[in-house]
């Protein structure tokens, strides 16, 4: 599908949160996706992923996750300095603030004329994978995709400890977790901790593990793996289609 883009501003805790919204050109109602970036915010690699998902028939809303700390429109460069800056912003954002952002973005999607009633999901990468999982604690979320989610197993997310692992039993959504087996940020022990907790909590989930590193779906870095990305993407769009009860999209 062809897509169109727009910018939306939401005020959360007296801070302006920008949403990058992309959706099909053809008029209608589509499932809505809260789409989370990694620590570098809404740069080219993340926007290309958001655009690609919208083309399968979704209204995709991607927030600037550090809007309380960074000027609107800020893209953090994916270099050593940017990594320090992004991690610092993450560590200075309270978990309750991330939760407030999720609630605001989901409400916006829920009340949008172009979003089908009751059809809400989340997708995220790296810290965004954790945020996607955490947003799925909201009962209105039907499907969640968490790509190499950092910090779920350790409770590391923001300024304070995140209790995501302990709250997994609250998730009613279908969950898809995507990992790279060479990921130093979510090592095998971390994956096992997450998956065992999901099983114990009786959360409906599917796990994919690729011969890949962290951030392997980000197309501007040395860890990018096109083959693993294509394989994971096919699984993601099929998973979402089944989760929303829509027709499987064409690749």
N, C-alpha and C positions, 0 to 999 in steps of 0.2 A: 504494500500500500504506500501511496505517497503520503507525506507527513507535512505538518505545519507546526511552527514554533511560536511561543510567546513567553513573556515574563509576567509573573504574578508576585505581589508583595503581601506578606502576612505579618502582622505585628504579634510577636510572642514575647511576653515579659518585657514590654516596652522596647523591644529590639526588632528592627525590620529584617525579616527573613525572606530572602529571594527564593522563589520557586522557578526553576526552568521547566516549562511545560511543553511537551511535544505530543501530538496526537494525529490520528489519520485525517486527511483532507476531506474524505467522504463524510458527510453529515450522518450522525447516528449516535448511539450510546455504546460504549465499550467498557470493559473492565478497567479499573483504575489501579495504577501501580505507584506506590511510594518508593522512590528509587534513590538509594544512598550511594554517595561517592566514597572514595578512600580519603586519607588525610589531606590530599592535595586539592580537594574541592572540585569544582566543575570545570576542569580543563578538557582539552580535546578528546583524550581517550575515553573519559567518562561520558561526555556528550555523545560521542559516536555510538557507545553502547546503548544509551538512552534512546537515541534516534532509531537505532536498529530494532529495539524492542517495540517502539511505537508502531513501526511499520508492519508488525504482525497483528495489529488491531488492538492497541492499548492506549489509554491516556496515561502518560508517564509524567510524574511530578518529582523533580529532583531538587531538594533543598540545599542551601549553603549551610553546612553543618556547624560552621564556626562563626555564624553571623553576629554573635555577641562580641567577638574579639577582632574580627577582620572587616575592613570596609566592604560594602556591597560590591559584588562583581570580582572579588579577589580570587585569583587562581594562584595557588602555591606551586612553585616550580619543583619538579621531581628530581632535585639534586640533594647534596649533603646538607646544605643550608635549609632547603625547603623541608627536608625530613625532620630536622630539628624544630623548625617553625611549626610544622603540622602536629608533631607529637606534643609540643608545648601547648598548642591550642587545645588539643584533646585533653591533656592533663589538667587544664584550667577550666574545663566545662563540667558542670555538675551533672550527675546522672539524671537528676530530676529535670534539668533543663533539656537534655536530649529527649526525655519522655514528653515534655511539654511540646517540643517541636513536632514529635511524631503525632501527637493528638491533634495539633493544629493542622498539619498537612493532611492527615486522614479525614478530618472534618471537611476540609476544603474539597477533597476528592468526593467525599460522600454527598456533598451538596452541589456538585458541578452538574450542569445540564448534560454534559457529554459522557458522564460516567453512569453505567448501568447500575440500578439499585442493587445493593447487596453484593457487589462484585469488586471487592478490594483486596489487593495483595501488596507484598513488599519484595524488593530485590536490593541487595547491597553487596559491596566488595570491601574486604579488609575490615577496618573499623565499621564500615557500612554494612558488612555482613553481620556483625554483632548487633548493630542498630536495627537491621531488618528482623533479626530474631527477636529482639526486644520489643519492636513495634508489634510483632505477632502476639504479644501478651494481650493486646487489645482484641476483644472477642469479635469485632467486626471484620477482622482480617481472615480471609479464607485460605490464602496460599502465601508462603514465604520462601524466598530463595536466598541462601546465605553462602556467598562465595568466599572461601578461605577466611572465615570470620575470626578475627583476633579478639582475645580477651574473655571469651565466654567461659573457658575452662579455668581461668585464673581470677576472674572478677575484675580485670583491668579494662576500664573503658574511659573514665573521666577523673575528675578531681577526687571523687570518693569511690568506694568499691561498688561494683555492680552485682546485684543479686540475681542475675539472669539465670544462672545454672539452677539455683534453688527454686526458681519460679516456673520452670519449664512445664510443670503439670497444668499451668493456667492456659497453655496454648491449645486452641481448638483448631488452628489452621493446619493444613498439610504443609510439611516442611521438606525442602530440598537443600542438602548441604553439599557443597563442592569444595574439595580439597586437592592440594598438590602434595605428593608424598615426600617432596624435598623441602617443604615449607618450614623454615626455622622458627617461625612465629606461632605456628600451630603444629607442633611435632606429634609423633605417633601417640605419645602418652596423653597429650591434650585432646587429640581426636577421640581417643578411647574414653576419656572422661566425659566428653560431650555426648557421645553416642550411648554410653552406658546410662547416663542420666536421662536421655530421651527415652530409652527403652523402659527404664524404671518408672518414668512418668507416663508411660503409655501414649506418647505423642506419635502420631502418624508421620513417619519420616522416611526419606530415601537418601542414601549417601552415595556420592560419586568421588572416587579417588583417582587422580591422574598422575602419570609420571611427569611431574612438573613442579615448579617452584612457587613461592608466594607471588601474588599479583600476576599470574601467568596470562590473564585475560587483558592486561593493560598493554596496548599495542605500541608503546613508545619506549620500552625499557629492555634491558638485556635479558630479563626473565620471561619476556613474551614468548608464548608458544602457540603459533597459529593453529596447528593441528589439534592440540588439546582444547584450545578455545572453541574451534568449530564443533568438536565433539560435545563439549559442555553446553554450548549454545543450543544445539539441537535438543539436548535433554531439557534445558531450561524452558524453551518455548513449548515443548510437548507437555512437560509437567504443569505449566501454567494453564494450558488449554484444558487439560484434564481436570485441574483444580477448579476451574470456573465452569466446567461442563460445556465448553464451546468446541467447535470443530478444530481438529488439529491443523495448525497452520502449515503452509507449504514453505519449504526451505528455499 
